[in-house]
Amino acid sequence: MLAAPESDKPLFGLVMNGSNFVFLKLVKGNGPQYAKSKELILDQDDGLATTLQVMKRLGEIVNVTIR
């Protein structure tokens, strides 16, 4: 993410390992600032629903950016 071309918009990422997901966000500015979600586990609590909600929202952001 840090190697991506210069951008004034946040960059988003997803790290996954089987059924575990962590969403990442990078904001470049005076220095890179990262944020990460809590670890979402698909078969625990509302992990699947939350993961799908986040992915849907990121998809909406990408569609707006591309248009």
PDB file of N, CA, C and O in Angstrom:
ATOM      1  N   MET A   1       0.817  -1.183   0.000  1.00  0.00           N
ATOM      2  CA  MET A   1       0.000   0.000   0.000  1.00  0.00           C
ATOM      3  C   MET A   1       0.866   1.254   0.000  1.00  0.00           C
ATOM      4  O   MET A   1       0.547   2.244  -0.659  1.00  0.00           O
ATOM      5  N   LEU A   2       1.941   1.199   0.731  1.00  0.00           N
ATOM      6  CA  LEU A   2       2.809   2.360   0.825  1.00  0.00           C
ATOM      7  C   LEU A   2       3.499   2.641  -0.510  1.00  0.00           C
ATOM      8  O   LEU A   2       3.860   3.784  -0.790  1.00  0.00           O
ATOM      9  N   ALA A   3       3.686   1.609  -1.334  1.00  0.00           N
ATOM     10  CA  ALA A   3       4.350   1.769  -2.624  1.00  0.00           C
ATOM     11  C   ALA A   3       3.404   2.257  -3.718  1.00  0.00           C
ATOM     12  O   ALA A   3       3.837   2.492  -4.845  1.00  0.00           O
ATOM     13  N   ALA A   4       2.128   2.410  -3.403  1.00  0.00           N
ATOM     14  CA  ALA A   4       1.159   2.883  -4.396  1.00  0.00           C
ATOM     15  C   ALA A   4       1.505   4.304  -4.823  1.00  0.00           C
ATOM     16  O   ALA A   4       2.101   5.060  -4.057  1.00  0.00           O
ATOM     17  N   PRO A   5       1.131   4.662  -6.040  1.00  0.00           N
ATOM     18  CA  PRO A   5       1.398   6.033  -6.501  1.00  0.00           C
ATOM     19  C   PRO A   5       0.799   7.059  -5.533  1.00  0.00           C
ATOM     20  O   PRO A   5      -0.141   6.765  -4.795  1.00  0.00           O
ATOM     21  N   GLU A   6       1.355   8.242  -5.555  1.00  0.00           N
ATOM     22  CA  GLU A   6       0.878   9.306  -4.665  1.00  0.00           C
ATOM     23  C   GLU A   6      -0.623   9.506  -4.833  1.00  0.00           C
ATOM     24  O   GLU A   6      -1.148   9.519  -5.946  1.00  0.00           O
ATOM     25  N   SER A   7      -1.282   9.657  -3.723  1.00  0.00           N
ATOM     26  CA  SER A   7      -2.720   9.851  -3.756  1.00  0.00           C
ATOM     27  C   SER A   7      -3.137  10.660  -2.542  1.00  0.00           C
ATOM     28  O   SER A   7      -2.584  10.492  -1.455  1.00  0.00           O
ATOM     29  N   ASP A   8      -4.109  11.534  -2.727  1.00  0.00           N
ATOM     30  CA  ASP A   8      -4.617  12.296  -1.596  1.00  0.00           C
ATOM     31  C   ASP A   8      -5.799  11.582  -0.946  1.00  0.00           C
ATOM     32  O   ASP A   8      -6.340  12.052   0.054  1.00  0.00           O
ATOM     33  N   LYS A   9      -6.194  10.450  -1.515  1.00  0.00           N
ATOM     34  CA  LYS A   9      -7.301   9.676  -0.973  1.00  0.00           C
ATOM     35  C   LYS A   9      -6.764   8.495  -0.179  1.00  0.00           C
ATOM     36  O   LYS A   9      -5.675   7.998  -0.468  1.00  0.00           O
ATOM     37  N   PRO A  10      -7.516   8.041   0.820  1.00  0.00           N
ATOM     38  CA  PRO A  10      -7.079   6.878   1.605  1.00  0.00           C
ATOM     39  C   PRO A  10      -6.997   5.627   0.732  1.00  0.00           C
ATOM     40  O   PRO A  10      -7.731   5.489  -0.246  1.00  0.00           O
ATOM     41  N   LEU A  11      -6.105   4.732   1.099  1.00  0.00           N
ATOM     42  CA  LEU A  11      -5.982   3.439   0.435  1.00  0.00           C
ATOM     43  C   LEU A  11      -6.489   2.372   1.395  1.00  0.00           C
ATOM     44  O   LEU A  11      -6.276   2.462   2.604  1.00  0.00           O
ATOM     45  N   PHE A  12      -7.162   1.360   0.850  1.00  0.00           N
ATOM     46  CA  PHE A  12      -7.727   0.307   1.673  1.00  0.00           C
ATOM     47  C   PHE A  12      -7.124  -1.027   1.284  1.00  0.00           C
ATOM     48  O   PHE A  12      -6.755  -1.244   0.130  1.00  0.00           O
ATOM     49  N   GLY A  13      -7.026  -1.917   2.257  1.00  0.00           N
ATOM     50  CA  GLY A  13      -6.489  -3.247   2.008  1.00  0.00           C
ATOM     51  C   GLY A  13      -7.209  -4.282   2.840  1.00  0.00           C
ATOM     52  O   GLY A  13      -7.958  -3.950   3.759  1.00  0.00           O
ATOM     53  N   LEU A  14      -6.978  -5.522   2.515  1.00  0.00           N
ATOM     54  CA  LEU A  14      -7.589  -6.641   3.219  1.00  0.00           C
ATOM     55  C   LEU A  14      -6.522  -7.711   3.401  1.00  0.00           C
ATOM     56  O   LEU A  14      -5.857  -8.110   2.445  1.00  0.00           O
ATOM     57  N   VAL A  15      -6.367  -8.168   4.635  1.00  0.00           N
ATOM     58  CA  VAL A  15      -5.459  -9.271   4.931  1.00  0.00           C
ATOM     59  C   VAL A  15      -6.332 -10.417   5.412  1.00  0.00           C
ATOM     60  O   VAL A  15      -7.150 -10.253   6.317  1.00  0.00           O
ATOM     61  N   MET A  16      -6.150 -11.574   4.799  1.00  0.00           N
ATOM     62  CA  MET A  16      -6.976 -12.712   5.192  1.00  0.00           C
ATOM     63  C   MET A  16      -6.147 -13.979   5.276  1.00  0.00           C
ATOM     64  O   MET A  16      -5.147 -14.155   4.581  1.00  0.00           O
ATOM     65  N   ASN A  17      -6.604 -14.847   6.154  1.00  0.00           N
ATOM     66  CA  ASN A  17      -5.941 -16.121   6.360  1.00  0.00           C
ATOM     67  C   ASN A  17      -7.039 -17.138   6.639  1.00  0.00           C
ATOM     68  O   ASN A  17      -7.428 -17.343   7.789  1.00  0.00           O
ATOM     69  N   GLY A  18      -7.529 -17.763   5.600  1.00  0.00           N
ATOM     70  CA  GLY A  18      -8.633 -18.703   5.789  1.00  0.00           C
ATOM     71  C   GLY A  18      -9.907 -17.970   6.135  1.00  0.00           C
ATOM     72  O   GLY A  18     -10.468 -17.263   5.298  1.00  0.00           O
ATOM     73  N   SER A  19     -10.369 -18.130   7.362  1.00  0.00           N
ATOM     74  CA  SER A  19     -11.626 -17.498   7.771  1.00  0.00           C
ATOM     75  C   SER A  19     -11.411 -16.243   8.611  1.00  0.00           C
ATOM     76  O   SER A  19     -12.371 -15.714   9.170  1.00  0.00           O
ATOM     77  N   ASN A  20     -10.182 -15.756   8.712  1.00  0.00           N
ATOM     78  CA  ASN A  20      -9.875 -14.550   9.478  1.00  0.00           C
ATOM     79  C   ASN A  20      -9.598 -13.391   8.538  1.00  0.00           C
ATOM     80  O   ASN A  20      -8.862 -13.535   7.561  1.00  0.00           O
ATOM     81  N   PHE A  21     -10.192 -12.236   8.837  1.00  0.00           N
ATOM     82  CA  PHE A  21     -10.061 -11.050   7.995  1.00  0.00           C
ATOM     83  C   PHE A  21      -9.672  -9.849   8.845  1.00  0.00           C
ATOM     84  O   PHE A  21     -10.158  -9.689   9.964  1.00  0.00           O
ATOM     85  N   VAL A  22      -8.787  -8.998   8.306  1.00  0.00           N
ATOM     86  CA  VAL A  22      -8.462  -7.711   8.928  1.00  0.00           C
ATOM     87  C   VAL A  22      -8.432  -6.690   7.800  1.00  0.00           C
ATOM     88  O   VAL A  22      -7.740  -6.882   6.800  1.00  0.00           O
ATOM     89  N   PHE A  23      -9.182  -5.610   7.962  1.00  0.00           N
ATOM     90  CA  PHE A  23      -9.197  -4.532   6.978  1.00  0.00           C
ATOM     91  C   PHE A  23      -8.182  -3.477   7.379  1.00  0.00           C
ATOM     92  O   PHE A  23      -8.030  -3.172   8.562  1.00  0.00           O
ATOM     93  N   LEU A  24      -7.482  -2.915   6.387  1.00  0.00           N
ATOM     94  CA  LEU A  24      -6.455  -1.909   6.619  1.00  0.00           C
ATOM     95  C   LEU A  24      -6.808  -0.624   5.882  1.00  0.00           C
ATOM     96  O   LEU A  24      -7.482  -0.645   4.853  1.00  0.00           O
ATOM     97  N   LYS A  25      -6.342   0.487   6.425  1.00  0.00           N
ATOM     98  CA  LYS A  25      -6.522   1.785   5.784  1.00  0.00           C
ATOM     99  C   LYS A  25      -5.218   2.550   5.921  1.00  0.00           C
ATOM    100  O   LYS A  25      -4.624   2.588   6.999  1.00  0.00           O
ATOM    101  N   LEU A  26      -4.772   3.159   4.834  1.00  0.00           N
ATOM    102  CA  LEU A  26      -3.560   3.974   4.837  1.00  0.00           C
ATOM    103  C   LEU A  26      -3.908   5.378   4.378  1.00  0.00           C
ATOM    104  O   LEU A  26      -4.510   5.567   3.320  1.00  0.00           O
ATOM    105  N   VAL A  27      -3.528   6.353   5.176  1.00  0.00           N
ATOM    106  CA  VAL A  27      -3.678   7.761   4.799  1.00  0.00           C
ATOM    107  C   VAL A  27      -2.279   8.341   4.719  1.00  0.00           C
ATOM    108  O   VAL A  27      -1.535   8.341   5.699  1.00  0.00           O
ATOM    109  N   LYS A  28      -1.925   8.839   3.526  1.00  0.00           N
ATOM    110  CA  LYS A  28      -0.611   9.465   3.353  1.00  0.00           C
ATOM    111  C   LYS A  28      -0.756  10.936   3.681  1.00  0.00           C
ATOM    112  O   LYS A  28      -1.767  11.549   3.340  1.00  0.00           O
ATOM    113  N   GLY A  29       0.197  11.489   4.310  1.00  0.00           N
ATOM    114  CA  GLY A  29       0.175  12.906   4.652  1.00  0.00           C
ATOM    115  C   GLY A  29       1.596  13.301   4.983  1.00  0.00           C
ATOM    116  O   GLY A  29       2.516  13.053   4.203  1.00  0.00           O
ATOM    117  N   ASN A  30       1.776  13.914   6.132  1.00  0.00           N
ATOM    118  CA  ASN A  30       3.138  14.242   6.579  1.00  0.00           C
ATOM    119  C   ASN A  30       3.931  12.977   6.848  1.00  0.00           C
ATOM    120  O   ASN A  30       5.161  12.988   6.815  1.00  0.00           O
ATOM    121  N   GLY A  31       3.243  11.913   7.108  1.00  0.00           N
ATOM    122  CA  GLY A  31       3.832  10.593   7.309  1.00  0.00           C
ATOM    123  C   GLY A  31       2.717   9.581   7.163  1.00  0.00           C
ATOM    124  O   GLY A  31       1.559   9.914   7.411  1.00  0.00           O
ATOM    125  N   PRO A  32       3.021   8.367   6.772  1.00  0.00           N
ATOM    126  CA  PRO A  32       1.950   7.387   6.591  1.00  0.00           C
ATOM    127  C   PRO A  32       1.287   7.051   7.921  1.00  0.00           C
ATOM    128  O   PRO A  32       1.959   6.870   8.936  1.00  0.00           O
ATOM    129  N   GLN A  33      -0.037   6.971   7.900  1.00  0.00           N
ATOM    130  CA  GLN A  33      -0.797   6.581   9.081  1.00  0.00           C
ATOM    131  C   GLN A  33      -1.689   5.407   8.705  1.00  0.00           C
ATOM    132  O   GLN A  33      -2.501   5.491   7.783  1.00  0.00           O
ATOM    133  N   TYR A  34      -1.520   4.313   9.436  1.00  0.00           N
ATOM    134  CA  TYR A  34      -2.304   3.120   9.192  1.00  0.00           C
ATOM    135  C   TYR A  34      -3.381   2.970  10.264  1.00  0.00           C
ATOM    136  O   TYR A  34      -3.212   3.408  11.402  1.00  0.00           O
ATOM    137  N   ALA A  35      -4.480   2.350   9.881  1.00  0.00           N
ATOM    138  CA  ALA A  35      -5.514   1.940  10.827  1.00  0.00           C
ATOM    139  C   ALA A  35      -5.912   0.525  10.448  1.00  0.00           C
ATOM    140  O   ALA A  35      -5.834   0.151   9.278  1.00  0.00           O
ATOM    141  N   LYS A  36      -6.335  -0.259  11.418  1.00  0.00           N
ATOM    142  CA  LYS A  36      -6.780  -1.616  11.112  1.00  0.00           C
ATOM    143  C   LYS A  36      -8.027  -1.926  11.917  1.00  0.00           C
ATOM    144  O   LYS A  36      -8.238  -1.410  13.014  1.00  0.00           O
ATOM    145  N   SER A  37      -8.838  -2.780  11.337  1.00  0.00           N
ATOM    146  CA  SER A  37     -10.050  -3.209  12.016  1.00  0.00           C
ATOM    147  C   SER A  37      -9.690  -4.294  13.024  1.00  0.00           C
ATOM    148  O   SER A  37      -8.576  -4.817  13.034  1.00  0.00           O
ATOM    149  N   LYS A  38     -10.647  -4.610  13.856  1.00  0.00           N
ATOM    150  CA  LYS A  38     -10.441  -5.773  14.711  1.00  0.00           C
ATOM    151  C   LYS A  38     -10.460  -7.011  13.814  1.00  0.00           C
ATOM    152  O   LYS A  38     -10.982  -6.964  12.701  1.00  0.00           O
ATOM    153  N   GLU A  39      -9.905  -8.091  14.286  1.00  0.00           N
ATOM    154  CA  GLU A  39      -9.899  -9.320  13.507  1.00  0.00           C
ATOM    155  C   GLU A  39     -11.316  -9.869  13.441  1.00  0.00           C
ATOM    156  O   GLU A  39     -11.970 -10.053  14.468  1.00  0.00           O
ATOM    157  N   LEU A  40     -11.782 -10.129  12.230  1.00  0.00           N
ATOM    158  CA  LEU A  40     -13.108 -10.688  12.022  1.00  0.00           C
ATOM    159  C   LEU A  40     -12.961 -12.161  11.678  1.00  0.00           C
ATOM    160  O   LEU A  40     -12.214 -12.523  10.769  1.00  0.00           O
ATOM    161  N   ILE A  41     -13.666 -12.997  12.399  1.00  0.00           N
ATOM    162  CA  ILE A  41     -13.617 -14.438  12.181  1.00  0.00           C
ATOM    163  C   ILE A  41     -14.996 -14.866  11.696  1.00  0.00           C
ATOM    164  O   ILE A  41     -15.996 -14.650  12.380  1.00  0.00           O
ATOM    165  N   LEU A  42     -15.046 -15.469  10.520  1.00  0.00           N
ATOM    166  CA  LEU A  42     -16.321 -15.733   9.864  1.00  0.00           C
ATOM    167  C   LEU A  42     -17.294 -16.568  10.682  1.00  0.00           C
ATOM    168  O   LEU A  42     -18.498 -16.313  10.645  1.00  0.00           O
ATOM    169  N   ASP A  43     -16.807 -17.552  11.415  1.00  0.00           N
ATOM    170  CA  ASP A  43     -17.735 -18.429  12.135  1.00  0.00           C
ATOM    171  C   ASP A  43     -17.906 -18.055  13.608  1.00  0.00           C
ATOM    172  O   ASP A  43     -18.358 -18.877  14.405  1.00  0.00           O
ATOM    173  N   GLN A  44     -17.548 -16.821  13.975  1.00  0.00           N
ATOM    174  CA  GLN A  44     -17.738 -16.361  15.352  1.00  0.00           C
ATOM    175  C   GLN A  44     -18.548 -15.076  15.356  1.00  0.00           C
ATOM    176  O   GLN A  44     -18.360 -14.213  14.498  1.00  0.00           O
ATOM    177  N   ASP A  45     -19.436 -14.950  16.312  1.00  0.00           N
ATOM    178  CA  ASP A  45     -20.253 -13.750  16.500  1.00  0.00           C
ATOM    179  C   ASP A  45     -20.874 -13.320  15.175  1.00  0.00           C
ATOM    180  O   ASP A  45     -21.522 -14.119  14.499  1.00  0.00           O
ATOM    181  N   ASP A  46     -20.677 -12.065  14.807  1.00  0.00           N
ATOM    182  CA  ASP A  46     -21.228 -11.544  13.552  1.00  0.00           C
ATOM    183  C   ASP A  46     -20.121 -11.292  12.534  1.00  0.00           C
ATOM    184  O   ASP A  46     -20.225 -10.382  11.712  1.00  0.00           O
ATOM    185  N   GLY A  47     -19.064 -12.094  12.588  1.00  0.00           N
ATOM    186  CA  GLY A  47     -17.905 -11.899  11.716  1.00  0.00           C
ATOM    187  C   GLY A  47     -18.245 -11.914  10.240  1.00  0.00           C
ATOM    188  O   GLY A  47     -17.744 -11.084   9.480  1.00  0.00           O
ATOM    189  N   LEU A  48     -19.091 -12.849   9.821  1.00  0.00           N
ATOM    190  CA  LEU A  48     -19.456 -12.933   8.408  1.00  0.00           C
ATOM    191  C   LEU A  48     -20.253 -11.707   7.985  1.00  0.00           C
ATOM    192  O   LEU A  48     -19.965 -11.103   6.952  1.00  0.00           O
ATOM    193  N   ALA A  49     -21.247 -11.339   8.772  1.00  0.00           N
ATOM    194  CA  ALA A  49     -22.080 -10.184   8.426  1.00  0.00           C
ATOM    195  C   ALA A  49     -21.244  -8.900   8.389  1.00  0.00           C
ATOM    196  O   ALA A  49     -21.385  -8.090   7.473  1.00  0.00           O
ATOM    197  N   THR A  50     -20.386  -8.722   9.376  1.00  0.00           N
ATOM    198  CA  THR A  50     -19.552  -7.515   9.418  1.00  0.00           C
ATOM    199  C   THR A  50     -18.588  -7.478   8.245  1.00  0.00           C
ATOM    200  O   THR A  50     -18.408  -6.429   7.625  1.00  0.00           O
ATOM    201  N   THR A  51     -17.969  -8.599   7.933  1.00  0.00           N
ATOM    202  CA  THR A  51     -17.038  -8.666   6.804  1.00  0.00           C
ATOM    203  C   THR A  51     -17.746  -8.295   5.503  1.00  0.00           C
ATOM    204  O   THR A  51     -17.216  -7.521   4.706  1.00  0.00           O
ATOM    205  N   LEU A  52     -18.926  -8.836   5.289  1.00  0.00           N
ATOM    206  CA  LEU A  52     -19.672  -8.537   4.071  1.00  0.00           C
ATOM    207  C   LEU A  52     -20.108  -7.074   4.024  1.00  0.00           C
ATOM    208  O   LEU A  52     -20.101  -6.470   2.952  1.00  0.00           O
ATOM    209  N   GLN A  53     -20.489  -6.490   5.165  1.00  0.00           N
ATOM    210  CA  GLN A  53     -20.868  -5.078   5.205  1.00  0.00           C
ATOM    211  C   GLN A  53     -19.694  -4.181   4.821  1.00  0.00           C
ATOM    212  O   GLN A  53     -19.851  -3.232   4.053  1.00  0.00           O
ATOM    213  N   VAL A  54     -18.519  -4.491   5.364  1.00  0.00           N
ATOM    214  CA  VAL A  54     -17.335  -3.686   5.057  1.00  0.00           C
ATOM    215  C   VAL A  54     -16.982  -3.816   3.583  1.00  0.00           C
ATOM    216  O   VAL A  54     -16.685  -2.817   2.927  1.00  0.00           O
ATOM    217  N   MET A  55     -17.010  -5.042   3.054  1.00  0.00           N
ATOM    218  CA  MET A  55     -16.669  -5.250   1.647  1.00  0.00           C
ATOM    219  C   MET A  55     -17.675  -4.548   0.733  1.00  0.00           C
ATOM    220  O   MET A  55     -17.293  -4.000  -0.300  1.00  0.00           O
ATOM    221  N   LYS A  56     -18.948  -4.562   1.104  1.00  0.00           N
ATOM    222  CA  LYS A  56     -19.963  -3.876   0.313  1.00  0.00           C
ATOM    223  C   LYS A  56     -19.698  -2.374   0.306  1.00  0.00           C
ATOM    224  O   LYS A  56     -19.785  -1.736  -0.743  1.00  0.00           O
ATOM    225  N   ARG A  57     -19.375  -1.806   1.463  1.00  0.00           N
ATOM    226  CA  ARG A  57     -19.106  -0.361   1.555  1.00  0.00           C
ATOM    227  C   ARG A  57     -17.869   0.017   0.743  1.00  0.00           C
ATOM    228  O   ARG A  57     -17.864   1.038   0.055  1.00  0.00           O
ATOM    229  N   LEU A  58     -16.818  -0.807   0.823  1.00  0.00           N
ATOM    230  CA  LEU A  58     -15.624  -0.530   0.030  1.00  0.00           C
ATOM    231  C   LEU A  58     -15.936  -0.600  -1.469  1.00  0.00           C
ATOM    232  O   LEU A  58     -15.397   0.182  -2.252  1.00  0.00           O
ATOM    233  N   GLY A  59     -16.795  -1.526  -1.864  1.00  0.00           N
ATOM    234  CA  GLY A  59     -17.208  -1.613  -3.255  1.00  0.00           C
ATOM    235  C   GLY A  59     -17.941  -0.362  -3.705  1.00  0.00           C
ATOM    236  O   GLY A  59     -17.763   0.091  -4.836  1.00  0.00           O
ATOM    237  N   GLU A  60     -18.771   0.206  -2.821  1.00  0.00           N
ATOM    238  CA  GLU A  60     -19.472   1.443  -3.141  1.00  0.00           C
ATOM    239  C   GLU A  60     -18.482   2.585  -3.308  1.00  0.00           C
ATOM    240  O   GLU A  60     -18.631   3.410  -4.210  1.00  0.00           O
ATOM    241  N   ILE A  61     -17.471   2.640  -2.444  1.00  0.00           N
ATOM    242  CA  ILE A  61     -16.458   3.695  -2.531  1.00  0.00           C
ATOM    243  C   ILE A  61     -15.701   3.578  -3.850  1.00  0.00           C
ATOM    244  O   ILE A  61     -15.446   4.585  -4.512  1.00  0.00           O
ATOM    245  N   VAL A  62     -15.345   2.368  -4.231  1.00  0.00           N
ATOM    246  CA  VAL A  62     -14.615   2.159  -5.487  1.00  0.00           C
ATOM    247  C   VAL A  62     -15.472   2.573  -6.669  1.00  0.00           C
ATOM    248  O   VAL A  62     -14.966   3.210  -7.593  1.00  0.00           O
ATOM    249  N   ASN A  63     -16.756   2.232  -6.668  1.00  0.00           N
ATOM    250  CA  ASN A  63     -17.647   2.604  -7.781  1.00  0.00           C
ATOM    251  C   ASN A  63     -17.774   4.114  -7.900  1.00  0.00           C
ATOM    252  O   ASN A  63     -17.792   4.638  -9.014  1.00  0.00           O
ATOM    253  N   VAL A  64     -17.859   4.811  -6.809  1.00  0.00           N
ATOM    254  CA  VAL A  64     -17.976   6.269  -6.845  1.00  0.00           C
ATOM    255  C   VAL A  64     -16.683   6.874  -7.362  1.00  0.00           C
ATOM    256  O   VAL A  64     -16.719   7.829  -8.138  1.00  0.00           O
ATOM    257  N   THR A  65     -15.542   6.337  -6.948  1.00  0.00           N
ATOM    258  CA  THR A  65     -14.246   6.852  -7.363  1.00  0.00           C
ATOM    259  C   THR A  65     -14.015   6.650  -8.851  1.00  0.00           C
ATOM    260  O   THR A  65     -13.445   7.520  -9.509  1.00  0.00           O
ATOM    261  N   ILE A  66     -14.444   5.526  -9.389  1.00  0.00           N
ATOM    262  CA  ILE A  66     -14.205   5.199 -10.798  1.00  0.00           C
ATOM    263  C   ILE A  66     -15.073   6.053 -11.709  1.00  0.00           C
ATOM    264  O   ILE A  66     -14.640   6.420 -12.801  1.00  0.00           O
ATOM    265  N   ARG A  67     -16.266   6.372 -11.292  1.00  0.00           N
ATOM    266  CA  ARG A  67     -17.201   7.119 -12.158  1.00  0.00           C
ATOM    267  C   ARG A  67     -16.777   8.517 -12.367  1.00  0.00           C
ATOM    268  O   ARG A  67     -17.454   9.269 -13.068  1.00  0.00           O
TER     269      ARG A  67
END
